[in-house]
Amino acid sequence: MNDQPAVLCLRFRRIGGGLPDGAAYEGLLALLGAFTPVVEAAPPGAALADVSGALRYFGQDAAGLASVIRVRALALHGVDCAIGAASNPMLARMAARQATAGTTFVVPPGEHAGFLASKPAAALDGVGAATARTLCGYGLDSIGRIAAAPLATLQRITGMRTGRELWERANGIDRTRVVPNAAARSIAAERSFPRDELDPEQHRRALLSLTEELGARLRGDGQVCRSLAVSVRYADRTGYATLTRSRTLQEPTAHSAALTSLAYRIQDSFALQRARVRGIGLRAEGLQDAERAAHQLTFDPVDERARRIEAVSDRLRARFGPQAVKPGRLAA
């Protein structure tokens, strides 16, 4: 690993709360671009930056450069930053989760073991709930214990590839790099009703058809999305109004079941009781190449079976048309 912390993970929050909007987010990426060309967008509210060249150019350490970036983000965009600094992207992301708004948490060179040791297994990048439960069942309930376990033991528990990835991450090793990209684009779709629709079940069906459509489009293009935005157009006393809310997925994905689950939670958050809905829109944001996206480590047979079925359904749709396969709830 590098001797000097040179990777920053920045989490953006507007003063007063909330994520920056699209224009502000692009402005923040441009701000980072003034310090280093190696900036990786992680919309809707985060970014990674490799500042190894900037540290030498500005004569600053990671904490000092982070302070300069924070002041400019606040002055120019009204956005505060919680910043993690470390020698690789994984440690920087974990440090950023520990930092609070207006602060920088630095993982010093050679001190990653102490930083990671006491954290629970589920805090390690790529470890989901099912994997964490399995590891805890073997007494590997902290990152420190995972790091100390023999590699062969982890591979017997979780498989060859997953076991090696677990061991490397627990020991602070991350082979990924910050990959420069522009602000990720989005794709969207919508469903309109011929009249004001009061039936919540019809609203749900429309949203399900949208997640199925966008999921298939993403997989066909070899992409995943980082977040979803749901828009509901409904009748009120002044005519029609539109509400839009977005939330971030647990991990970048194109898996229809994960998209549907999050979309339903967003819809429920509107709390529109007996709303007269005229249309529902869904936007997948933060698109990136599926091959470059981190995938949460899992060996859940139910999830694996669902993904295999999804792959077969995609092939059937490609051959016989988009309506060849659909969820039973939409076919009824």
Phi, psi and chi 1 to 4 in degrees:
 res  aa     phi    psi   chi1   chi2   chi3   chi4
   1 MET       -  158.5  -69.0 -170.8  -63.3      -
   2 ASN   -65.5  150.2  -61.4  -31.5      -      -
   3 ASP   -74.8  -34.1  -67.8  -29.0      -      -
   4 GLN  -106.1  130.3  171.4   69.5   14.6      -
   5 PRO   -58.1  115.9  -21.9   33.3      -      -
   6 ALA  -132.2    7.3      -      -      -      -
   7 VAL  -113.3  125.9  177.6      -      -      -
   8 LEU  -108.1  136.1  -58.4 -178.6      -      -
   9 CYS  -113.6  121.7  178.3      -      -      -
  10 LEU  -113.5  129.0  -56.8   96.7      -      -
  11 ARG  -110.4  121.4  -64.6 -171.1  -63.7  115.0
  12 PHE   -97.3  138.2  -54.4  119.3      -      -
  13 ARG  -142.6  134.6  -71.5  -66.1 -177.8  -84.9
  14 ARG   -67.3  149.1  -76.0 -168.2  173.4  -82.1
  15 ILE   -63.8  126.3  -60.1  -59.4      -      -
  16 GLY    97.5   -7.7      -      -      -      -
  17 GLY   107.3  154.8      -      -      -      -
  18 GLY    98.8  158.4      -      -      -      -
  19 LEU   -82.3  153.6  -65.1  171.4      -      -
  20 PRO   -66.1  149.7   23.0  -32.7      -      -
  21 ASP   -76.4  179.0   58.5   24.6      -      -
  22 GLY   -58.6  -43.7      -      -      -      -
  23 ALA   -65.4  -43.3      -      -      -      -
  24 ALA   -64.9  -38.1      -      -      -      -
  25 TYR   -64.5  -43.6 -177.2   71.6      -      -
  26 GLU   -62.5  -37.6  -69.4 -175.7   14.2      -
  27 GLY   -63.9  -37.1      -      -      -      -
  28 LEU   -67.7  -38.6  -69.4  162.4      -      -
  29 LEU   -64.3  -39.2  -66.2 -179.8      -      -
  30 ALA   -65.1  -37.0      -      -      -      -
  31 LEU   -60.5  -46.3 -175.1  155.9      -      -
  32 LEU   -63.3  -34.7  -70.6  173.7      -      -
  33 GLY   -64.0  -20.4      -      -      -      -
  34 ALA   -73.6  -17.9      -      -      -      -
  35 PHE   -98.9  -35.9  -69.4   88.8      -      -
  36 THR  -155.7  142.9  173.0      -      -      -
  37 PRO   -80.0   -8.4   29.1  -34.4      -      -
  38 VAL   -96.2   80.5 -170.6      -      -      -
  39 VAL  -124.3  128.0  177.2      -      -      -
  40 GLU  -114.3  117.8 -178.3  175.1  -17.3      -
  41 ALA   -70.5  140.2      -      -      -      -
  42 ALA  -135.4   65.8      -      -      -      -
  43 PRO   -61.4  158.3   14.8  -17.5      -      -
  44 PRO   -93.4   -3.3   32.9  -35.0      -      -
  45 GLY  -143.7   27.6      -      -      -      -
  46 ALA  -150.5  166.5      -      -      -      -
  47 ALA  -160.6  153.5      -      -      -      -
  48 LEU  -112.3  143.9  -75.8  168.1      -      -
  49 ALA  -141.5  129.5      -      -      -      -
  50 ASP   -92.2  109.7 -174.8  -28.3      -      -
  51 VAL  -108.7   24.4  -64.7      -      -      -
  52 SER   -59.3  -41.0   51.6      -      -      -
  53 GLY   -71.3  -37.0      -      -      -      -
  54 ALA   -66.6  -33.3      -      -      -      -
  55 LEU   -60.7  -42.6  -62.9  179.0      -      -
  56 ARG   -70.1  -42.0  -66.0 -171.0  -65.0  -90.4
  57 TYR   -65.4  -44.3 -178.2   83.7      -      -
  58 PHE   -89.8   -5.6  -71.1   95.5      -      -
  59 GLY    63.6   35.9      -      -      -      -
  60 GLN  -121.0  157.1  -62.1  -93.8   14.6      -
  61 ASP   -89.0  179.1   61.0    8.7      -      -
  62 ALA   -60.8  -42.8      -      -      -      -
  63 ALA   -65.1  -40.0      -      -      -      -
  64 GLY   -65.8  -43.8      -      -      -      -
  65 LEU   -66.3  -38.0 -170.5   63.6      -      -
  66 ALA   -60.8  -37.4      -      -      -      -
  67 SER   -64.8  -40.2  -64.5      -      -      -
  68 VAL   -63.8  -44.6  174.9      -      -      -
  69 ILE   -62.0  -42.2  -66.6  171.6      -      -
  70 ARG   -62.6  -43.3 -177.9 -179.2  -63.2  106.4
  71 VAL   -62.3  -43.0  169.1      -      -      -
  72 ARG   -67.7  -39.8  -66.2 -168.6 -175.6 -177.9
  73 ALA   -62.9  -38.8      -      -      -      -
  74 LEU   -69.7  -43.6 -171.3   59.8      -      -
  75 ALA   -71.1  -40.1      -      -      -      -
  76 LEU   -89.6  -29.8  -63.3  174.8      -      -
  77 HIS  -127.0   -2.1  -58.8  -74.6      -      -
  78 GLY    64.0   32.1      -      -      -      -
  79 VAL  -121.9  132.7  171.3      -      -      -
  80 ASP   -98.5  160.1 -153.2  -12.3      -      -
  81 CYS  -128.9  138.6  -51.4      -      -      -
  82 ALA  -104.6  123.0      -      -      -      -
  83 ILE  -122.7  133.6  -56.5  176.5      -      -
  84 GLY  -110.9  137.8      -      -      -      -
  85 ALA  -126.7  131.3      -      -      -      -
  86 ALA  -159.9 -175.6      -      -      -      -
  87 SER   -88.0  -10.0   56.6      -      -      -
  88 ASN  -149.0  164.3   62.6   52.3      -      -
  89 PRO   -59.7  -40.4  -27.9   37.1      -      -
  90 MET   -61.8  -48.9 -179.5 -163.2   74.1      -
  91 LEU   -64.7  -36.9  -69.7  173.5      -      -
  92 ALA   -64.2  -41.3      -      -      -      -
  93 ARG   -63.8  -41.9  -75.2 -168.1  -66.2  -91.2
  94 MET   -68.0  -36.4  -64.9 -178.0   71.3      -
  95 ALA   -66.5  -38.2      -      -      -      -
  96 ALA   -65.0  -34.9      -      -      -      -
  97 ARG   -66.8  -25.2  -70.4 -163.6  -72.3  -91.0
  98 GLN   -87.2  -21.8 -168.4  155.3  -32.0      -
  99 ALA   -75.7  149.1      -      -      -      -
 100 THR  -101.9  164.4   56.8      -      -      -
 101 ALA   -56.1  133.8      -      -      -      -
 102 GLY    85.5    7.5      -      -      -      -
 103 THR  -131.1  163.1   66.9      -      -      -
 104 THR  -123.1  128.3  -60.4      -      -      -
 105 PHE  -106.5  118.9 -170.8   96.4      -      -
 106 VAL  -107.0  131.8  179.7      -      -      -
 107 VAL   -95.5  103.4 -178.7      -      -      -
 108 PRO   -64.7  159.3  -18.8   32.4      -      -
 109 PRO   -57.0  133.2  -21.8   31.5      -      -
 110 GLY    77.7    0.6      -      -      -      -
 111 GLU  -110.8   15.9  -62.8 -173.2   19.4      -
 112 HIS   -66.5  -31.3   60.4  -86.4      -      -
 113 ALA   -63.1  -45.1      -      -      -      -
 114 GLY   -66.7  -34.2      -      -      -      -
 115 PHE   -65.8  -39.4  168.1   66.3      -      -
 116 LEU   -87.0  -31.2  -66.1  171.6      -      -
 117 ALA   -51.7  -48.6      -      -      -      -
 118 SER   -84.9   -6.5   62.1      -      -      -
 119 LYS   -72.7  146.8  -63.7 -175.0 -178.3  -59.3
 120 PRO   -66.7  157.8   23.1  -33.1      -      -
 121 ALA   -56.0  -37.6      -      -      -      -
 122 ALA   -67.0  -15.4      -      -      -      -
 123 ALA   -78.6  -12.6      -      -      -      -
 124 LEU   -77.5  134.6 -171.3   62.4      -      -
 125 ASP   -52.6  130.4  -92.2   18.4      -      -
 126 GLY    90.4   -5.3      -      -      -      -
 127 VAL   -98.1  112.2  174.9      -      -      -
 128 GLY   -90.4 -177.5      -      -      -      -
 129 ALA   -61.8  -43.1      -      -      -      -
 130 ALA   -65.5  -44.2      -      -      -      -
 131 THR   -64.7  -40.3  -54.9      -      -      -
 132 ALA   -62.3  -41.3      -      -      -      -
 133 ARG   -62.6  -42.3  -75.4 -165.8  -60.7  -90.6
 134 THR   -63.6  -45.6  -60.7      -      -      -
 135 LEU   -62.1  -42.4  -68.2  169.6      -      -
 136 CYS   -63.4  -33.1  -70.7      -      -      -
 137 GLY   -63.0  -22.5      -      -      -      -
 138 TYR  -100.6   11.5  -72.9   89.2      -      -
 139 GLY    82.6    6.3      -      -      -      -
 140 LEU   -95.5   66.7  -57.2  173.8      -      -
 141 ASP   -94.4    0.2   56.3   -6.5      -      -
 142 SER  -135.1  158.8   70.4      -      -      -
 143 ILE   -64.7  -35.5  -63.7  177.5      -      -
 144 GLY   -60.4  -41.4      -      -      -      -
 145 ARG   -70.2  -35.0  -69.3 -177.3  175.4  179.1
 146 ILE   -64.5  -42.6  -63.8  172.0      -      -
 147 ALA   -63.1  -34.5      -      -      -      -
 148 ALA   -82.4  -15.2      -      -      -      -
 149 ALA   -71.2  144.5      -      -      -      -
 150 PRO   -60.8  140.7  -21.6   33.2      -      -
 151 LEU   -55.2  -42.2  173.0   58.4      -      -
 152 ALA   -61.3  -35.0      -      -      -      -
 153 THR   -65.2  -46.6  -61.5      -      -      -
 154 LEU   -62.0  -37.6  -69.8  175.1      -      -
 155 GLN   -70.3  -32.1  -70.4  177.9  -37.2      -
 156 ARG   -68.3  -34.7  -79.6 -161.5  -61.0  -88.5
 157 ILE   -76.2  -43.4  -65.6  172.3      -      -
 158 THR  -117.6   -6.2   64.0      -      -      -
 159 GLY   106.9  162.2      -      -      -      -
 160 MET   -63.0  -55.4  -65.0  -63.6  -69.6      -
 161 ARG   -69.4  -47.7  179.3  177.5  176.3 -179.9
 162 THR   -62.6  -39.8  -60.6      -      -      -
 163 GLY   -62.0  -42.2      -      -      -      -
 164 ARG   -66.1  -42.5  177.1  166.3  -69.2  -80.3
 165 GLU   -62.4  -41.5  -70.4  177.9  -14.4      -
 166 LEU   -60.1  -47.6  -85.8  172.4      -      -
 167 TRP   -62.8  -43.2 -174.4   86.5      -      -
 168 GLU   -65.5  -45.6  -71.3 -175.1  -13.1      -
 169 ARG   -65.5  -40.0  -66.4  177.8 -173.0 -177.9
 170 ALA   -63.7  -25.4      -      -      -      -
 171 ASN   -96.2   14.4  -78.3  -81.7      -      -
 172 GLY    79.0   14.6      -      -      -      -
 173 ILE   -95.4  125.5  -59.8  170.3      -      -
 174 ASP  -134.4  116.7 -179.7   15.2      -      -
 175 ARG   -89.1   -1.1  -58.8 -174.0 -175.3  -80.4
 176 THR   -79.7  164.3   65.6      -      -      -
 177 ARG  -129.2  160.7  -64.8  -70.8 -177.9  -93.1
 178 VAL   -73.2  122.5  179.6      -      -      -
 179 VAL  -108.7  116.4 -179.2      -      -      -
 180 PRO   -61.0  138.1  -17.7   29.7      -      -
 181 ASN  -156.6  167.8   57.7   13.3      -      -
 182 ALA   -87.9  173.2      -      -      -      -
 183 ALA   -56.4  125.0      -      -      -      -
 184 ALA   -65.0  141.8      -      -      -      -
 185 ARG   -83.5 -176.2   62.0 -173.4  179.0   86.5
 186 SER  -136.7  164.5   62.9      -      -      -
 187 ILE  -129.0  152.5   59.7  172.0      -      -
 188 ALA  -144.1  160.5      -      -      -      -
 189 ALA  -151.9  161.3      -      -      -      -
 190 GLU  -147.9  159.0   62.0 -179.3   21.6      -
 191 ARG  -127.9  131.3  -62.7  -71.9 -175.5  -89.3
 192 SER  -112.5  144.8  -63.4      -      -      -
 193 PHE   -98.1  145.2  -62.3  109.1      -      -
 194 PRO   -65.7  -20.2   22.4  -32.4      -      -
 195 ARG  -148.2  171.8   59.4 -177.2 -177.3  -81.6
 196 ASP   -60.7  122.7  -67.0  -13.6      -      -
 197 GLU  -103.8  119.6 -178.6   60.3   67.2      -
 198 LEU   -95.0  -18.4  -77.8   80.0      -      -
 199 ASP   -75.1  113.7 -174.4   -3.6      -      -
 200 PRO   -58.7  -29.4  -21.7   32.7      -      -
 201 GLU   -66.0  -36.3  177.5   60.1   24.5      -
 202 GLN   -69.1  -35.4  -65.9  -57.5  -42.2      -
 203 HIS   -62.0  -42.4  -55.0  163.0      -      -
 204 ARG   -65.1  -43.2 -143.3   68.5  160.4  176.4
 205 ARG   -61.7  -41.8  -75.3  168.3   56.3   92.9
 206 ALA   -61.6  -42.6      -      -      -      -
 207 LEU   -67.2  -38.5 -159.4   52.7      -      -
 208 LEU   -62.5  -42.5  175.7   59.3      -      -
 209 SER   -65.2  -32.2   71.9      -      -      -
 210 LEU   -69.7  -43.8  -71.9  168.8      -      -
 211 THR   -67.0  -35.6   57.4      -      -      -
 212 GLU   -64.6  -42.5  -72.8  -71.4  -39.3      -
 213 GLU   -64.9  -49.8  176.1 -175.0  -25.6      -
 214 LEU   -68.2  -36.7  -68.6 -167.9      -      -
 215 GLY   -60.0  -45.4      -      -      -      -
 216 ALA   -64.9  -40.2      -      -      -      -
 217 ARG   -63.9  -43.3  -73.8  169.8   59.8 -176.5
 218 LEU   -61.8  -47.7  -72.5  169.0      -      -
 219 ARG   -64.6  -37.3  -65.1 -171.0  -62.3  -86.5
 220 GLY   -64.8  -31.3      -      -      -      -
 221 ASP   -91.5    0.7  -68.0  -20.6      -      -
 222 GLY    68.1   36.7      -      -      -      -
 223 GLN  -125.6  163.7  -66.8 -175.7  -49.5      -
 224 VAL  -131.2  163.3  -67.2      -      -      -
 225 CYS  -119.5  156.4   68.4      -      -      -
 226 ARG   -98.9  -25.1 -170.4   70.1 -172.4   86.6
 227 SER  -152.6  164.9   60.6      -      -      -
 228 LEU  -125.5  146.1  -68.6  178.5      -      -
 229 ALA  -125.6  127.6      -      -      -      -
 230 VAL  -109.1  132.3  175.5      -      -      -
 231 SER  -119.1  134.1  -61.9      -      -      -
 232 VAL  -123.9  122.4  176.6      -      -      -
 233 ARG  -101.0  122.8 -178.7  167.7  173.9   77.8
 234 TYR  -140.3  160.2   65.3   99.2      -      -
 235 ALA   -83.0  136.6      -      -      -      -
 236 ASP  -133.7 -167.6   64.5    6.6      -      -
 237 ARG   -67.5  -23.7  -65.9  178.0 -179.4  177.6
 238 THR  -100.4    2.5   61.0      -      -      -
 239 GLY   132.0 -108.7      -      -      -      -
 240 TYR  -129.2  142.7  -73.5   93.0      -      -
 241 ALA  -128.1  157.3      -      -      -      -
 242 THR  -126.1  129.6  -59.1      -      -      -
 243 LEU  -110.0  136.9  -78.1  176.9      -      -
 244 THR  -133.6  132.7  -58.9      -      -      -
 245 ARG  -139.1  147.6  -73.0 -177.3 -176.3  170.4
 246 SER  -129.0  151.7   63.9      -      -      -
 247 ARG  -143.2  155.6  -71.9 -172.9 -177.6  175.5
 248 THR   -93.7  139.2  -57.4      -      -      -
 249 LEU   -73.1  158.7  -70.0  146.5      -      -
 250 GLN   -61.6  -31.6  -70.1 -174.2  -14.6      -
 251 GLU  -154.6  154.1   64.0  174.9    6.9      -
 252 PRO   -58.5  133.9  -22.9   34.2      -      -
 253 THR  -156.2  160.5 -172.8      -      -      -
 254 ALA  -123.7   12.8      -      -      -      -
 255 HIS   -73.2  118.5 -173.3   30.6      -      -
 256 SER   -58.0  -38.8  -69.1      -      -      -
 257 ALA   -62.5  -40.0      -      -      -      -
 258 ALA   -68.4  -39.2      -      -      -      -
 259 LEU   -64.4  -42.6  -59.1  180.0      -      -
 260 THR   -64.6  -43.7  -58.1      -      -      -
 261 SER   -59.1  -46.1  176.8      -      -      -
 262 LEU   -69.1  -40.8 -179.6   59.3      -      -
 263 ALA   -60.7  -40.4      -      -      -      -
 264 TYR   -63.4  -40.1  -77.7  171.8      -      -
 265 ARG   -65.9  -38.3  -68.0 -159.8  -59.2  -87.2
 266 ILE   -64.4  -45.2  -61.8  173.0      -      -
 267 GLN   -59.2  -43.8 -177.3 -166.1   35.5      -
 268 ASP   -61.9  -31.5  -68.8  -19.7      -      -
 269 SER   -68.3  -18.9   73.4      -      -      -
 270 PHE   -68.6  -29.9  -70.1  127.2      -      -
 271 ALA    52.8   44.9      -      -      -      -
 272 LEU   -89.8   92.8  -67.1  173.3      -      -
 273 GLN   -76.5  124.2  -58.0  -61.4  -33.1      -
 274 ARG    51.8   40.8  -67.0 -169.5   58.1   78.6
 275 ALA   -73.4  143.5      -      -      -      -
 276 ARG   -91.6   92.8  -67.2  179.8  -69.2  144.7
 277 VAL   -90.7  131.6  174.2      -      -      -
 278 ARG  -102.0  -25.2 -179.4   52.2   66.0   95.4
 279 GLY  -164.2  153.0      -      -      -      -
 280 ILE  -131.8  133.2  -63.2  176.6      -      -
 281 GLY  -121.6  152.0      -      -      -      -
 282 LEU  -135.8  133.5 -177.8   67.9      -      -
 283 ARG  -126.0  127.3 -173.4  170.4   65.8 -106.8
 284 ALA   -94.9  122.9      -      -      -      -
 285 GLU  -117.4  163.4  -58.7  174.5  -34.9      -
 286 GLY    68.0   46.6      -      -      -      -
 287 LEU   -71.7  142.3  -89.3   58.0      -      -
 288 GLN  -152.4  163.8   62.5 -174.9   98.1      -
 289 ASP   -62.8  133.8  -68.9  -20.3      -      -
 290 ALA   -61.6  -35.2      -      -      -      -
 291 GLU   -66.5  -23.9  -66.9 -178.0   -7.0      -
 292 ARG   -97.1   -6.6 -159.4  165.5   51.5   79.0
 293 ALA   -82.8  142.4      -      -      -      -
 294 ALA   -74.4  137.2      -      -      -      -
 295 HIS  -118.3  130.3  174.7   53.9      -      -
 296 GLN   -61.8  128.8 -167.3  174.1   73.0      -
 297 LEU   -65.5  131.2  -56.7  178.0      -      -
 298 THR  -157.1  153.0 -179.8      -      -      -
 299 PHE  -134.5   39.7   43.7   92.0      -      -
 300 ASP   -76.4  114.8  179.8   -0.3      -      -
 301 PRO   -63.9  -30.9   22.0  -32.3      -      -
 302 VAL   -65.8  -44.8  175.3      -      -      -
 303 ASP   -64.6  -43.8  179.4   71.6      -      -
 304 GLU   -62.9  -39.5  -69.6  -58.7  -40.8      -
 305 ARG   -65.8  -41.4 -176.9  165.3   57.5 -107.6
 306 ALA   -62.5  -38.9      -      -      -      -
 307 ARG   -69.7  -35.3  -68.7  175.3 -175.2  -88.2
 308 ARG   -66.5  -42.6  -72.3 -162.4  -61.7  -90.6
 309 ILE   -61.4  -40.5  -68.0  171.9      -      -
 310 GLU   -62.3  -41.2 -169.5  172.2   69.0      -
 311 ALA   -63.9  -41.1      -      -      -      -
 312 VAL   -65.1  -42.5  172.2      -      -      -
 313 SER   -60.9  -39.5  -61.4      -      -      -
 314 ASP   -62.1  -40.1  -72.3  -17.6      -      -
 315 ARG   -66.7  -37.4  -69.9 -164.4  -67.8  -89.0
 316 LEU   -67.3  -40.2  -70.6  171.9      -      -
 317 ARG   -64.6  -39.8  -67.7 -170.6 -171.9  101.6
 318 ALA   -63.1  -31.3      -      -      -      -
 319 ARG   -88.1  -40.6 -177.0  172.7 -178.6 -179.8
 320 PHE  -113.6    0.8  -61.6  108.7      -      -
 321 GLY   110.5  159.6      -      -      -      -
 322 PRO   -64.4  -19.8   21.4  -32.2      -      -
 323 GLN   -95.2    4.6  -60.3  -57.4  -46.1      -
 324 ALA   -64.7  -36.1      -      -      -      -
 325 VAL  -133.0  132.2 -179.0      -      -      -
 326 LYS  -150.3  157.1   61.6  177.4   65.8  176.8
 327 PRO   -59.4  147.2  -22.0   32.9      -      -
 328 GLY   -56.9  -31.9      -      -      -      -
 329 ARG   -65.5  -28.0 -170.4  171.6  178.3 -178.9
 330 LEU   -87.9  -23.2  -64.3  179.2      -      -
 331 ALA   -80.4  -20.9      -      -      -      -
 332 ALA   -65.5      -      -      -      -      -
